[in-house]
Amino acid sequence: MSMATITPLRPALQIGIRADQVQTQRIAWRSRGRIARGKMTILDGDPGLGKSTLLMDWAAKVSRGEPLPDGDPQPERGVLLICAEDDPADTIVPRLIAAKAELSQITILSELPVTDEQGNIPDPDARRLVMLPLDVPLIETAIRELDVGLVVIDPLFAFIDPELKANSDQDIRAALTPRAAALQRTHASAILVRHLNKSANASALYRGGGSIGVIGVARFGLLVARDRDDRESRVLAPVKGNLGREPPSLGFRLESSEENDDVARVIWTGIKHDSADDLVGDALASNEQKEIATAAEEFLTQYLSHQKVASRDSIVADAKRAGISVRAIDSAKRRLGIKHTRLGEHLGLANAIWVWHLPDQDPEAAMTVSPHKP
């Protein structure tokens, strides 16, 4: 088999860029340590925590020419929203109105006409989703023509070429690297949204969906999670920051807007001291505790449905054999409203017994138990 011959470069041929010829510049922060001009940010979080509402708050600020939290105002006021899950009429625009956005500065894009190989549109009604990296040139043109300062892609994997594998580092980098280069050329910022995976990893860096290449290409990573002290509030925590020192976590909550009770808006509540790893670790612990609690409740319900009544001693002994702790059983008893009744008092206190039973059961129905106090 013949091998291709590689001709060495001529020594006089200049390649690359000499460092002394590069004009340095400072980072232009839209949100210090979180979002910058010309850079890509990944926003991770479980569904239903308000990520999309948070993004509408940021979009509204950019559209008005106002800085994002801990940032500086930037000249571009246009916003490009590439969204797949929310309807513009009943969700996106109402949220923008609640956030007091300058609507004329915001363009919503999700679908494009289907074209043939010559670029013609044979069927005006045929549509397809925006696709990365195929449509990066189109997005770059829109950024320039609409003076876009912020691009939102929500969720990211809805717009990745379906022939590329989400868990392949090589495929993800092929999809996102052209996007990152376009941001550098146009000075726009991009926020790409992901859901968390089901991993038990306590490091927030590895909890975002898809390949690690997603966060690798991005310059910044952020996480939205529930506040550990107030489950109705949220925390925005840094996951990754390649430029500058790590910013603090920020708290926020969602409130109904004045114009529409069905639409939420963001209220910022100040600095929080929870790290992203703290928050995902707490979520893992909470999920584990929920599984333990569920197992204890199911065990206790089935046990008493079958036994009718039983002493705490017998329940605890069988629970331990099933791998369920005493504490989990006692907690499940309180949550389920399990009753404890003393039977046989007519035989004297020494012979009376305490039994557990379901709220709707008659404790006199069966009594094959041993004496024990609850």
Residue, then its C-alpha position, 0 to 999 in steps of 0.5 A: m500500500s502506498m503512503a502519501t508523501i507529506t512535504p515539509l514546510r519551507p523554513a521561511l514560511q510563517i505559521g501561527i501568530r507571534a505573541d508580540q503581535v497580538q493586541t491584548q484586551r480586557i474581558a467585557w463582562r455581562s455578568r462577572g465570572r458568569i457571562a462575557r462578550g464573545k464567550m459561551t456559558i452552559l446553564d445546568g439544572d433540573p427541570g421545573l426550577g425556573k431556568s427559562t424564567l431566569l433567561m427571560d430576566w437576562a434577555a429583558k435586561v440586555s434588551r433594555g441596555e442594562p447590565l446583568p448581575d455583577g456586570d457592565p452594560q454592553p452596547e449590543r441590545g439585541v437578543l436571539l432566543i432559540c427555544a424548542e420547548d416553550d410556546p412564544a405566545d403563551t410562555i416566552v413573550p408573557r415572561l418577557i413582558a413580566a420582565k419588562a423587556e424591550l420586545s422589539q429588540i428580541t427575536i425568537l427562532s426555533e424553526l427554519p424552512v426546509t430547503d433542497e440541495q439548490g437552496n430552494i424552498p419546495d414546500p413553504d409549510a415544511r419546517r425543521l429545527v435550527m441545527l448545530p453546526l449546520d446553521v452556525p453561519l445563519i446564526e452569525t448573520a442574524i447576530r450581525e444584522l440584529d445587533v445581538g448581544l445575547v444568544v440563548i439556546d434552550p435546550l441545547f440538545a434539541f438543536i444538535d445535529p441528530e447524526l451527532k452523539a450527545n455523549s461523544d466528546q468528538d461529536i459535541r466539540a464538532a457541533l459547538t466549536p464553530r459556535a464558539a468561534a462565531l461568538q468570538r468574531t461577533h462579540a455576542s454571548a451565548i447561554l446553552v441550557r442543559h438538564l442534569n443527568k442521573s449520575a450519582n457524582a457529587s461534582a457539579l462539573y460532571r452532572g450536566g447532560g451529554s458529553i463532558g465536551v459540552i462544558g469543555v468548549a464553554r468558558f463558563g458553567l452555571l447551575v440552578a438548584r433549590d436553596r437548601d434553606d428555603r426550598e421555594s427559593r433558587v440559587l445560581a452557582p458557578v460550576k466552571g470559570n476559565l477567565g478570572r476568579e470564581p464569582p459568588s453564588l446568587g439567590f433568587r426566587l420566582e414571583s407572580s408578575e403584576e400583569n399576569d398571575d400565571v407568569a413568573r418573574v425573577i426577584w434577586t435576593g443577594i449573595k449565597h454561600d452554597s457552592a455548586d457541589d454543595l447543591v448537587g450533593d444536597a440534591l443527591a442526599s435528598n434523593e437518597q433520603k426520599e428512596i429510603a423513606t419510600a421503602a420504609e413506608e411501603f414496608l410498613t404499609q404492606y406489613l400491617s396490611h398483612q399482619k393487621v397489628a404488630s408490636r414495634d419489636s417484631i416490626v423493627a426486627d423484620a425491617k432490619r432483615a429487609g435492610i430498613s433502619v429503625r429510624a426510617i421505620d419510626s419516621a414512616k410511622r409518623r408520616l403514615g399516621i400509624k396508630h399505637t394502641r394498648l390492648g389487654e389492660h383488663l389483664g393488668l399493666a404487666n400483661a397489656i401490650w402495645v400494638w401498631h396498626l393502620p388508621d382504619q384498622d381495628p386493633e382488636a382484630a388480631m393479637t399475635v404480638s409481644p408486649h412493648k411500649p411504643 
